[in-house]
Amino acid sequence: MSHENLKERTMVFSLRILEVVESLPNTNKGRNVADQLCRSGTSVGANYRAAARAKSTADFIHKMGTVEEEADEVLFWLELIIRSGMLPEARLQPLMKEADEILAIVVSSIVTAKRNRQ
């Protein structure tokens, strides 16, 4: 996948996260989860952009590690939303699939960068 394609994909992912955040209940738990999901979900795209501007391979690997952590955190929050009954699984499943796919691409990029560094 090209840099531009992944850049756009992570932007669309962030926008989809914002839609989910807006639909969470306006309760203490809903607001707390919304805040956490918003931060991690939008961080995926922001940190990917930072990784694309890395100053070295080591910097790229480090920044992509942050993208990996944030994408995995998104999955946690989405699973928590489902298990707590805030939103139905059917609504979140496509977004979880996208998070999984982005995570796989990021991990693959990290592995490739590490291999090429040696």
N, C-alpha and C positions, 0 to 999 in steps of 0.2 A: 504494500500500500504506500502510495506516495505521501510525502510530507503534507502537501496541500490537502489531500483527501482526508488524512487523519486530523489535520487542523480543523477542517470543516466538520468532520464527524464528531469531534470532541465539543465543538461549539453547539451543534444540534443536541448532543447529549446534555449539555448544560442547560439548554432551553427546556428540554423535556423534564429535567430535574426541577426546574423552577415551576413548571406546571403542577407537578406532584406536590411540591411544597405548598402551593396556593390551595390545594384541595385537602390538606390535612386539617383536622378539627382544631378549632380555636379553644383548646384546653391547655392546661399546664403541660401535659405530656405531648400533646400535638405540637405546641409551639417549640418545646425543647427539641423534639425530633426534627421538626422542620428546620430549625436553625442548624443543627448538626448536618443534616442531609444537604442543605443549601451550601454550606461551607465545603464539604467534601466533594459534592457533585460538581460545583462550579470550579473547584480547584483542579479537577482533572484536566480541563481544557487550558486553564491558565498556566499550570505547571508544564503541560506539554509544549506550549509556546515558549516557555523559558528553556526547556530542554533543547528545543530546536535552535536556540541561540547560544548553546553551550560554547564555552571557550576552549574546551579540550574534550577528549574522549572520556576522561575520568569525570569531568563536570557533567557531561551528557548522561553517563551511567548513574551518577548521583541524582540528578534531576528526574530521570526516568524512574528511578526507585521511588521518588516521591509520588509520581503519577500512579505507579503500581499500588502504593499504600492507600492513596485516596480512592482509587477505583474499587479496591477491596473494601474500604470503609463504606462506600456507597452501598455495596451489596449487603453489608451488615445492617445498615439503617433500613433498607428496603425489606429485608427479612423481618426485622423488628416491627415494622409497620404492618406487615401481613400477620405476624403471630399475635400482635396486640389487637388486631381487628380494626385498625384505623382505616385501612383501605383493603379491598379484595385482591387476592392474588392474581386473578385474571387481568386486572388493570395494570399491575406492576410487572407481570411476567415479561412482556416485550422489552421493558427498560432493563430488567435484570439480565436478559439475554444480551443486550447491547453492552452492558457493563462487563459481562463475562468476555465478550469478544474484544472489547478495548483492552481489557486486562491481558488477554492472551497475546495481542499484538505488542503491547508494551513489554511483556516478559520476553517475547521473542526478540524484540529490538535490543533489550539489555543483554541477552545471551549472545547475540550477534556482535554487539559492540565489544563485549568482553573478549570474545574469540578473536576479533580483528585487532584488538589492542596487543595481543601477545605475538 
